[in-house]
Amino acid sequence: MNKKQMVLTLALVAAVGTLTPELAHAGLETSLMGIKSKLTGVILPLLSVIGIAIAGISFFTGNPNAKQHIAYAIIGCIIGFGAQGIVDFIAQTVR
């Protein structure tokens, strides 16, 4: 199977899953809500903690840009841990 056939097959499977949720055993909205909850509840906070750890290592190794790294990590933590609140605020505003 060449690359073009593989892309067409994946597109067909995605289209069938999107157009007929009964066949996919899930609705599009349910799938998107699951992705949102995993992203805002697990992945973004985890990346925030990793960013703080990297900034801390940068500080302790004497990197001249350590203060900038820490500032970026703090901004990332605010966004990462506040992601669920930000998404809920935007959703309430749009409705």
C-alpha positions in Angstrom: 0.0 0.0 0.0 1.5 3.3 -1.0 1.4 6.5 0.9 -1.5 8.0 -1.2 -3.7 4.9 -0.7 -2.9 4.9 3.1 -4.0 8.6 3.4 -7.2 7.9 1.4 -8.0 4.9 3.6 -7.5 6.9 6.8 -9.6 9.8 5.4 -12.4 7.3 4.6 -12.3 5.7 8.1 -12.3 9.2 9.7 -15.3 10.3 7.5 -17.3 7.1 8.3 -16.5 7.6 12.0 -17.6 11.2 11.9 -20.7 10.8 9.7 -22.0 7.7 11.4 -21.2 7.8 15.1 -23.1 4.6 15.7 -20.4 2.7 13.7 -17.6 4.5 15.7 -19.3 3.7 19.0 -18.9 7.4 20.0 -20.1 10.8 19.1 -18.0 13.5 17.8 -18.8 15.8 20.7 -18.0 13.0 23.2 -14.7 12.4 21.6 -13.8 16.1 21.5 -14.8 16.4 25.2 -12.6 13.5 26.1 -9.7 15.0 24.2 -10.3 18.4 25.9 -10.4 16.8 29.4 -7.2 14.9 28.8 -5.4 17.9 27.4 -6.5 20.4 30.1 -6.5 17.9 33.0 -3.3 15.9 32.4 -1.1 17.0 29.5 -0.9 20.8 30.1 -0.2 20.5 33.8 2.4 17.8 33.2 4.1 20.0 30.6 4.0 22.9 33.1 5.8 20.8 35.8 8.4 19.7 33.2 8.9 23.3 32.2 9.5 24.3 35.9 12.0 21.4 36.3 13.9 22.4 33.2 14.0 26.0 34.3 15.2 24.9 37.7 18.0 22.9 36.1 18.9 25.8 34.0 19.1 28.0 37.1 21.2 25.6 39.1 23.7 25.0 36.2 24.3 28.7 35.9 22.8 29.3 32.5 22.8 33.1 31.9 19.2 32.9 30.5 17.9 31.2 33.6 15.8 34.1 34.7 14.1 34.2 31.3 13.5 30.4 31.5 11.9 30.7 34.9 9.7 33.6 33.7 8.5 31.5 30.8 8.0 28.5 33.0 5.8 30.5 35.4 3.7 31.8 32.5 3.5 28.3 31.2 2.3 27.1 34.6 -0.4 29.8 34.8 -1.6 28.7 31.3 -1.2 25.0 32.0 -2.9 24.8 35.4 -5.5 27.4 34.4 -6.4 25.8 31.1 -9.6 24.3 32.3 -10.8 27.6 33.7 -9.8 29.4 30.5 -11.6 26.9 28.3 -14.7 27.1 30.6 -14.6 30.9 30.5 -14.4 31.0 26.7 -17.2 28.4 26.4 -19.5 30.5 28.7 -18.7 33.7 26.7 -19.4 32.1 23.4 -22.8 30.6 24.4 
